[in-house]
Amino acid sequence: MPIAAAVRPSSWRPSSGSQNINHGSHGSLGTNARPIAASPEQSVPSVVQKAKCVTMKSVLILCTGNSCRSQMAEALWNLLGAGNWKASSAGSKPAGFVHPMAIEVMTELGLDLSKARSKSISDLGKKKFDLAVTVCDSAAESCPTLPATETFHWPFDDPAHATGNEQQRREEFRRVRDEIKARIAGYLEDD
């Protein structure tokens, strides 16, 4: 059965004055095939649609402890990347935990880091990334070669070293979170 006939509802009628649909060297659907009418009652979903072939890009965000900056960046990149990017994070010397204030300030944006864990770059195996971003000088120095096609160094202050009372430290986490978010958004806008 021809494809055009297989998807045609019984109410479908060829429109008058329509032209033959020709698919070049792959043949023709025949002289009975007509363009689909524009009215909603006569429209038929196409069996063969042009598929938008999108390959998800990958990014590795690396810092020393993988407890604050890189964890926040991973969650933000996955959010802002809107399904076009898959972010992962790791540390050159993992802290073994995700900082409670990083979890708290990300929750303010609706992002849950409570189940995130501090990972080592060796946990990633031989995975290759499209992009690697180091977010601290120590990681950039200790990992001069990263498993990525392209590498950027975006240093951010480590909010884990913030001093002052609890509210002042929380504000530092928010400031760094917002700087990371702005940097990622700017990159993705230009991408």
C-alpha positions as CSV (number, residue, x, y, z in Angstrom):
1,M,0.0,0.0,0.0
2,P,1.5,3.4,-0.9
3,I,2.4,5.6,2.0
4,A,0.0,8.4,1.0
5,A,-2.9,5.9,1.0
6,A,-1.9,4.4,4.4
7,V,-2.3,7.7,6.3
8,R,-5.3,9.1,4.4
9,P,-8.5,9.2,6.4
10,S,-11.6,8.0,4.7
11,S,-12.9,11.6,4.5
12,W,-9.8,12.7,2.5
13,R,-10.5,13.9,-1.0
14,P,-8.0,15.1,-3.6
15,S,-8.3,18.8,-4.2
16,S,-8.9,20.0,-7.7
17,G,-6.0,21.6,-9.6
18,S,-3.3,20.0,-7.4
19,Q,-0.1,19.0,-8.9
20,N,1.8,15.8,-8.8
21,I,4.2,15.4,-5.9
22,N,7.6,14.4,-7.3
23,H,10.4,13.2,-5.1
24,G,13.2,13.4,-7.6
25,S,15.2,10.3,-8.4
26,H,13.5,8.4,-5.6
27,G,10.3,8.2,-7.7
28,S,6.9,9.7,-7.4
29,L,3.9,9.0,-5.3
30,G,1.9,8.9,-8.5
31,T,-0.6,11.2,-10.2
32,N,-3.3,10.7,-7.6
33,A,-1.2,12.1,-4.8
34,R,-2.2,15.7,-4.0
35,P,-0.9,18.3,-1.5
36,I,-2.7,18.2,1.8
37,A,-5.5,20.7,2.0
38,A,-5.1,23.7,4.3
39,S,-8.4,23.4,6.2
40,P,-8.3,21.6,9.6
41,E,-11.0,19.1,8.4
42,Q,-8.8,18.0,5.6
43,S,-5.3,18.2,7.1
44,V,-3.4,14.9,7.6
45,P,-0.3,14.5,9.7
46,S,2.7,13.6,7.7
47,V,4.1,10.2,8.0
48,V,7.6,11.4,7.0
49,Q,8.5,14.5,8.9
50,K,11.8,16.2,8.6
51,A,13.5,15.2,11.9
52,K,15.6,17.8,13.5
53,C,18.7,15.8,14.3
54,V,20.1,17.3,17.5
55,T,23.0,15.8,19.3
56,M,23.1,16.7,22.9
57,K,26.4,18.4,23.8
58,S,28.3,17.5,26.9
59,V,30.2,19.6,29.4
60,L,32.4,18.7,32.3
61,I,32.7,21.3,35.1
62,L,35.7,20.8,37.2
63,C,36.9,22.3,40.5
64,T,39.0,21.0,43.4
65,G,36.5,19.7,45.9
66,N,33.4,19.3,43.7
67,S,31.4,20.5,46.7
68,C,30.2,24.0,45.8
69,R,31.0,25.8,42.5
70,S,31.1,22.8,40.1
71,Q,28.0,21.3,41.7
72,M,26.1,24.6,41.3
73,A,27.4,25.0,37.7
74,E,26.3,21.4,36.8
75,A,22.8,22.0,38.0
76,L,22.6,25.4,36.4
77,W,24.0,24.2,33.0
78,N,21.5,21.4,32.9
79,L,18.7,23.8,33.6
80,L,19.8,26.6,31.2
81,G,21.0,24.1,28.5
82,A,17.3,23.2,28.1
83,G,17.9,19.7,26.9
84,N,20.6,20.6,24.5
85,W,23.4,20.1,27.0
86,K,24.2,17.4,29.5
87,A,26.5,18.7,32.3
88,S,28.6,16.6,34.7
89,S,30.9,17.8,37.4
90,A,33.9,16.4,39.2
91,G,36.8,17.4,41.4
92,S,40.5,17.0,41.2
93,K,40.5,16.3,45.0
94,P,36.8,15.6,45.9
95,A,35.7,16.8,49.3
96,G,33.4,13.8,49.7
97,F,30.3,15.9,50.3
98,V,28.2,18.7,48.7
99,H,28.3,21.8,50.9
100,P,25.0,22.4,52.7
101,M,24.9,26.1,51.7
102,A,25.3,25.2,48.1
103,I,22.3,22.8,48.4
104,E,20.4,25.6,50.2
105,V,21.0,28.4,47.7
106,M,20.3,26.1,44.7
107,T,17.0,25.1,46.3
108,E,16.0,28.8,46.2
109,L,16.1,28.4,42.4
110,G,14.1,25.2,42.5
111,L,17.2,23.0,41.9
112,D,17.7,20.1,44.3
113,L,21.3,19.1,45.0
114,S,20.4,17.1,48.1
115,K,21.2,13.8,46.4
116,A,24.3,15.1,44.5
117,R,27.6,13.6,45.5
118,S,31.1,14.9,45.3
119,K,32.9,13.0,42.4
120,S,36.5,12.6,41.2
121,I,37.4,13.1,37.7
122,S,38.6,9.5,37.7
123,D,34.9,8.4,38.4
124,L,34.1,9.6,34.8
125,G,36.3,6.9,33.2
126,K,37.3,7.6,29.7
127,K,34.3,9.7,28.8
128,K,35.0,12.5,26.3
129,F,33.2,15.8,26.6
130,D,32.5,18.5,24.0
131,L,33.5,21.2,26.5
132,A,35.4,21.3,29.9
133,V,35.2,24.3,32.2
134,T,37.5,24.7,35.2
135,V,35.9,26.9,37.8
136,C,39.0,27.3,40.1
137,D,42.7,28.0,39.5
138,S,43.7,24.8,41.5
139,A,41.7,22.5,39.2
140,A,43.1,24.3,36.1
141,E,46.7,23.8,37.3
142,S,46.2,20.2,38.5
143,C,44.4,19.0,35.4
144,P,46.2,20.7,32.5
145,T,44.8,18.1,30.1
146,L,41.0,17.4,30.2
147,P,38.9,14.9,28.3
148,A,37.3,17.5,26.1
149,T,37.3,19.0,22.6
150,E,37.4,22.5,24.0
151,T,38.4,23.9,27.4
152,F,37.7,27.1,29.2
153,H,38.9,28.5,32.5
154,W,36.2,30.5,34.4
155,P,37.6,31.1,37.9
156,F,35.0,31.9,40.6
157,D,35.6,32.6,44.3
158,D,35.2,29.6,46.5
159,P,32.1,30.4,48.7
160,A,33.2,27.6,51.1
161,H,36.0,30.0,52.2
162,A,33.6,32.8,53.0
163,T,33.9,34.4,56.4
164,G,31.4,36.1,58.7
165,N,28.2,35.1,60.2
166,E,25.8,32.5,58.6
167,Q,23.9,35.1,56.7
168,Q,27.1,36.7,55.3
169,R,28.3,33.3,54.2
170,R,24.9,32.5,52.6
171,E,25.1,35.8,50.7
172,E,28.5,34.8,49.3
173,F,27.1,31.5,48.1
174,R,24.3,33.4,46.4
175,R,26.7,35.8,44.8
176,V,28.9,33.1,43.4
177,R,25.8,31.1,42.3
178,D,24.5,34.1,40.4
179,E,27.9,34.8,38.8
180,I,28.1,31.2,37.6
181,K,24.5,31.4,36.3
182,A,25.2,34.6,34.4
183,R,28.4,33.2,32.8
184,I,26.7,30.0,31.7
185,A,23.7,32.0,30.3
186,G,26.0,34.3,28.4
187,Y,27.9,31.3,26.9
188,L,24.8,29.5,25.9
189,E,23.3,32.6,24.3
190,D,26.4,32.9,22.1
191,D,26.5,29.1,21.4
